[in-house]
Amino acid sequence: MERLHWGDRICVSAVCKRWFLPIDGIQRLDKLPWMMSYNHIITYDSKIYSVCKLADPSNKKNHFVEDDVKGKRHRKIFVGAKACASKQGWVLFARKINERQTYFFVFSPFTDEVIKLPVLEWRYDKIAFSSTPISADCVFLALMVHSDYILISTCRPGDKKWKKFSFVSAIFSRNLPILDITYADGIFYFVFQKGVLGAFNMAQQDCSLLSDKRHWDICGDRTHFIASDGDLLLVVRCVVRKFDWSQMDWIEQNSLGNRVLFLGPSSFSIPAVGEASEFADCIFFEGYNRLKRYSLKREAYESCETYRWIPNEGLEKIWIELPPPPQSSKTN
C-alpha cells in the first residue's frame, strides 16, 4: 500500500473496507492540495444521492469517493450540510437544524470516517478547528458576535457538549462582524471587520484584543485569514497583509516568502517546493465558478492549468490537504 498513488489507494479502499483505516497514515506523495467536490440530495423516492470526488492536480484526474443512490439512512447527515473548514485530510461540515441549533461532523474522504460532534445549541458566526480530529490536541472553536459581547464555544472529539465562554470589552461591544478565524500554537486568532484582531488562548481560556487599528478596506466575505510559519496573513481580494508584531498593525506585502496560498471556505498555505515550486508568490482561489490564479510578484491573473481542467458541475467545492505522513513507531 505504501507505494500506491493516492488515487489508487482510494480505489482500493472502495473495494476493501478493511483497508480504510491504514490509508490515513500512509505518507503522502503529492504536495499540491486536492479539490473535493460534493453534493448530497434526497431523491424523489426518498433515497439519498451522494456524490463526492477528489480532483488530483498531479494526474489531472478525478477520483470518485462516491457517486450512487443509497437508502434513506446512508449519508443522511450529509444532506443539507455545508463544508466550512478542512485540515490535513479532514473536512468539517455544518448542518443547520433550526435558527439556533447546528449539527457538526468531520469527514475524511480518504478513509470514509465520520466523527460526530455535539449539537451547538446557540447561533455562531464562524468556526475552525486546530488539527486533525484523530489527534489528542484537536479542538473546535465556534465564535458568535453579539451586540454586547462575543461568545466563544469549544469542544473536542468525544465531548458530550460544548463549553461556552463570553467576553465583554470596549471593542467587542461595538458589534464588529467577524471575518475569519485561524489557529496556531495553542491560540485561535480571529479578525473582525476593518482588521481588528483578537485571540483566544486555549491553555488560559482567555480572550484578548491584540490590535484595534482600522483599515476600512478590510471587509466582506472575500477576506481570508491564514496562519503560516509564524506569520498571520490577511488576504482581501488578492491584496496580502502580514501582521507586524512590532507595529501591532497589518502591513501590505509584495511577496509571500516562497509560499503558495489557497483561498476558499478553508484557506491555507504550502511551501513553494516540489510540485508547488513554480507557483511561488501565487494565490489560488475560486471566482465566478472558476478556479483562478493570481501572481503577487507579477501583479497579474494567470492561466490556472493545474486546476482549470476540473469541471464546473454545480457541485460544492473545498480545498483539501492530503493526510499527514505517519508518525514513526520505531525507537532508537
C-alpha positions in Angstrom: 0.0 0.0 0.0 2.8 2.5 0.8 3.9 2.5 -2.9 0.4 3.2 -4.2 -0.5 6.7 -5.5 -3.3 8.4 -3.5 -5.8 7.9 -6.3 -5.1 4.2 -6.4 -5.4 4.0 -2.6 -8.9 5.5 -2.8 -9.9 2.9 -5.4 -8.5 0.1 -3.3 -10.4 1.5 -0.3 -13.7 1.5 -2.1 -13.2 -2.3 -2.8 -11.8 -3.4 0.5 -13.2 -1.6 3.6 -10.8 -3.1 6.0 -8.1 -1.0 4.3 -9.8 2.3 5.0 -8.1 3.0 8.3 -4.4 2.4 7.3 -4.8 4.8 4.4 -5.0 7.7 6.8 -1.4 7.0 7.9 0.3 6.5 4.6 2.9 9.1 3.7 1.6 11.5 1.1 3.4 11.5 -2.3 1.9 14.8 -3.6 2.4 18.3 -2.4 -0.3 20.2 -4.1 -3.6 20.2 -2.3 -6.6 18.5 -4.0 -10.1 19.8 -4.6 -13.0 18.0 -3.1 -16.4 18.4 -4.8 -19.6 17.1 -3.3 -23.4 17.1 -3.2 -25.9 15.0 -1.2 -29.6 15.3 -2.0 -32.8 13.4 -1.3 -34.3 11.9 -4.5 -38.0 11.8 -5.4 -38.3 8.3 -3.9 -36.8 9.5 -0.6 -33.4 7.9 -1.2 -30.2 9.8 -0.9 -28.0 10.5 -3.9 -24.4 11.1 -2.9 -21.5 12.3 -5.0 -18.1 13.1 -3.6 -15.0 13.2 -5.7 -11.4 14.3 -5.3 -9.5 16.2 -8.1 -5.8 15.2 -8.2 -3.8 18.0 -9.8 -0.7 15.8 -10.3 -2.5 13.5 -12.8 -5.4 15.8 -13.7 -7.8 13.1 -12.8 -11.0 12.9 -10.7 -11.2 10.1 -8.2 -14.8 9.2 -7.2 -15.2 8.5 -3.5 -18.9 8.1 -4.0 -21.4 8.5 -6.8 -24.5 6.5 -6.2 -28.1 6.4 -4.8 -28.3 4.9 -1.4 -31.0 4.1 1.1 -32.6 6.6 3.5 -30.0 6.2 6.3 -26.9 6.2 4.2 -25.2 9.6 4.2 -28.3 11.2 5.8 -26.3 13.5 7.9 -24.7 15.0 4.8 -28.0 16.2 3.3 -28.1 19.9 3.7 -24.6 20.0 5.3 -22.0 22.5 4.0 -18.2 22.2 4.3 -16.9 25.1 6.3 -13.2 24.1 7.0 -10.6 21.5 6.2 -7.4 20.4 7.7 -4.9 17.6 7.0 -7.3 15.4 5.0 -10.4 16.1 7.1 -13.4 18.3 6.3 -15.7 19.9 8.8 -19.4 20.0 7.9 -22.1 22.1 9.4 -25.9 21.4 9.0 -28.4 23.8 10.5 -31.2 22.2 12.4 -33.0 25.5 13.0 -32.1 29.1 13.5 -30.2 28.4 16.7 -29.1 24.8 16.6 -26.3 23.4 14.3 -25.0 19.9 13.9 -21.3 19.5 13.1 -19.3 16.5 11.9 -15.9 15.9 10.3 -15.4 13.6 7.4 -12.3 12.1 5.8 -12.8 11.2 2.1 -9.6 9.2 2.2 -10.7 6.8 4.9 -14.5 7.2 4.8 -14.5 8.0 8.6 -17.1 10.3 10.1 -16.6 11.8 13.6 -19.7 13.5 15.0 -19.7 16.5 17.4 -22.3 17.6 19.9 -25.1 19.9 18.6 -24.3 23.5 19.1 -27.4 24.9 20.9 -26.9 28.6 20.0 -26.1 30.7 17.0 -22.5 31.0 15.7 -20.8 33.2 13.0 -17.5 31.3 12.3 -16.0 28.0 13.2 -12.5 26.5 12.9 -10.5 23.5 14.2 -6.9 23.2 15.3 -5.7 19.9 13.9 -6.7 16.5 12.6 -9.6 15.2 14.7 -7.8 11.9 15.5 -5.0 13.8 17.3 -5.1 14.3 21.1 -4.9 18.1 20.9 -7.7 18.7 18.4 -10.2 21.3 19.5 -13.1 23.0 17.6 -13.9 26.7 18.2 -17.1 28.5 17.2 -17.5 32.3 17.6 -20.5 34.5 17.7 -20.5 38.3 17.8 -23.3 39.8 19.9 -24.1 43.5 20.3 -22.8 43.4 23.9 -20.2 40.6 23.9 -18.6 37.8 21.9 -19.5 34.2 22.7 -16.8 31.5 22.2 -17.7 27.8 22.2 -15.2 25.0 22.2 -15.3 21.2 22.2 -13.0 18.2 21.5 -13.9 15.0 19.7 -15.7 12.8 22.2 -17.2 15.6 24.2 -20.9 15.5 25.0 -21.5 19.2 24.9 -19.8 22.5 24.0 -18.1 24.7 26.6 -19.2 28.3 26.5 -17.2 31.5 27.2 -18.5 35.0 27.0 -16.3 38.1 26.9 -17.2 41.7 27.2 -14.8 44.6 26.4 -14.9 48.1 24.9 -14.0 46.8 21.5 -16.0 43.6 21.4 -19.2 45.5 22.4 -19.0 47.5 19.1 -20.6 44.6 17.2 -18.0 44.4 14.5 -18.7 41.4 12.2 -16.2 38.5 12.4 -14.5 37.8 9.1 -12.4 34.7 9.7 -10.6 32.5 12.3 -7.2 30.8 12.1 -5.2 28.7 14.6 -1.5 28.5 15.5 0.4 27.1 18.5 -2.5 26.8 21.0 -4.1 30.1 20.1 -7.2 30.8 17.9 -6.8 34.2 16.2 -9.9 36.0 14.8 -10.1 39.0 12.6 -13.0 41.4 12.7 -14.1 43.9 10.1 -11.6 46.7 9.5 -8.8 44.4 10.6 -9.4 44.4 14.3 -7.5 41.4 15.7 -8.4 39.3 18.7 -7.1 36.0 20.2 -8.3 33.1 22.4 -5.6 31.3 24.3 -6.7 27.6 24.8 -4.5 26.9 27.8 -5.5 30.1 29.7 -9.1 30.0 28.2 -8.9 33.8 27.9 -9.8 36.2 25.2 -7.7 39.3 24.4 -7.7 42.2 21.9 -4.4 42.4 20.0 -4.9 45.3 17.7 -7.6 48.0 17.2 -6.0 49.7 14.3 -8.5 50.1 11.5 -8.3 49.6 7.8 -11.5 50.4 6.0 -10.9 48.2 3.1 -10.7 45.1 5.2 -14.2 43.9 5.0 -16.5 41.5 3.2 -16.8 37.7 2.6 -13.7 37.7 0.4 -11.4 38.1 3.4 -9.2 35.1 4.2 -7.1 34.7 7.3 -4.1 32.3 7.4 -1.5 31.3 10.0 1.6 30.3 8.2 5.1 29.6 9.5 4.8 32.0 12.4 3.1 34.7 10.3 -0.5 35.9 10.4 -1.6 36.7 6.8 -4.7 38.5 5.8 -5.9 38.4 2.2 -8.6 40.7 0.8 -9.2 40.4 -3.0 -5.6 39.2 -3.6 -4.1 42.1 -1.5 -1.9 40.4 1.1 -1.1 41.9 4.5 1.1 40.5 7.3 0.6 41.3 10.9 3.7 43.2 12.1 4.1 42.4 15.9 6.4 45.4 16.4 3.9 47.9 15.0 0.9 45.8 16.0 -0.7 46.5 12.6 -1.3 45.0 9.2 1.4 45.7 6.6 0.9 45.1 2.9 3.2 42.6 1.3 4.5 42.2 -2.2 5.9 38.7 -1.6 4.7 35.6 0.1 8.1 34.5 1.1 8.3 31.4 -1.1 4.8 30.3 -0.2 1.6 29.5 -2.2 -1.8 30.4 -0.8 -5.1 28.6 -1.4 -8.2 30.5 -0.6 -11.8 29.3 0.0 -14.1 28.1 2.7 -10.9 26.8 4.2 -7.7 28.7 3.4 -4.1 27.7 4.0 -0.5 28.0 2.6 2.1 25.5 1.4 5.8 25.9 0.8 6.7 26.5 -2.8 8.8 23.4 -3.2 8.5 20.2 -5.3 5.3 20.3 -7.4 4.5 23.7 -6.0 7.9 25.3 -6.7 6.7 27.0 -9.9 3.9 28.7 -8.0 5.9 30.7 -5.5 4.1 34.0 -4.6 0.8 32.8 -6.2 -2.7 32.7 -4.9 -5.2 30.1 -6.0 -8.9 30.8 -5.5 -12.4 30.3 -7.0 -14.1 33.2 -8.6 -17.3 33.3 -10.8 -17.4 29.5 -10.6 -13.9 29.1 -12.0 -10.6 28.3 -10.3 -8.1 31.2 -10.8 -4.5 32.1 -10.0 -3.0 35.4 -9.2 0.7 36.2 -9.1 1.7 38.6 -6.4 5.1 39.0 -7.9 3.8 39.9 -11.4 0.6 41.6 -10.1 -1.4 39.7 -12.7 -4.0 37.0 -13.0 -2.6 34.0 -14.8 -3.7 30.8 -16.5 -4.6 28.1 -14.0 -4.0 25.0 -16.0 -3.1 23.0 -12.9 -6.7 23.1 -11.7 -8.6 24.6 -14.7 -9.5 21.1 -16.0 -11.8 20.5 -13.0 -15.3 20.6 -14.5 -17.9 23.1 -13.1 -20.8 20.8 -12.4 -22.7 22.9 -9.9 -21.1 20.9 -7.0 -19.8 22.5 -3.8 -16.0 22.7 -3.6 -13.4 22.9 -0.9 -9.6 22.6 -0.9 -8.3 19.6 1.0 -4.7 18.7 2.0 -3.6 15.1 1.9 -3.4 13.3 5.2 -0.1 13.8 7.1 2.7 11.2 7.0 2.6 8.6 9.7 4.5 9.1 12.9 7.3 6.6 13.2 6.8 3.9 15.9 10.5 2.9 15.9 12.7 3.6 18.9 16.4 4.1 18.9 
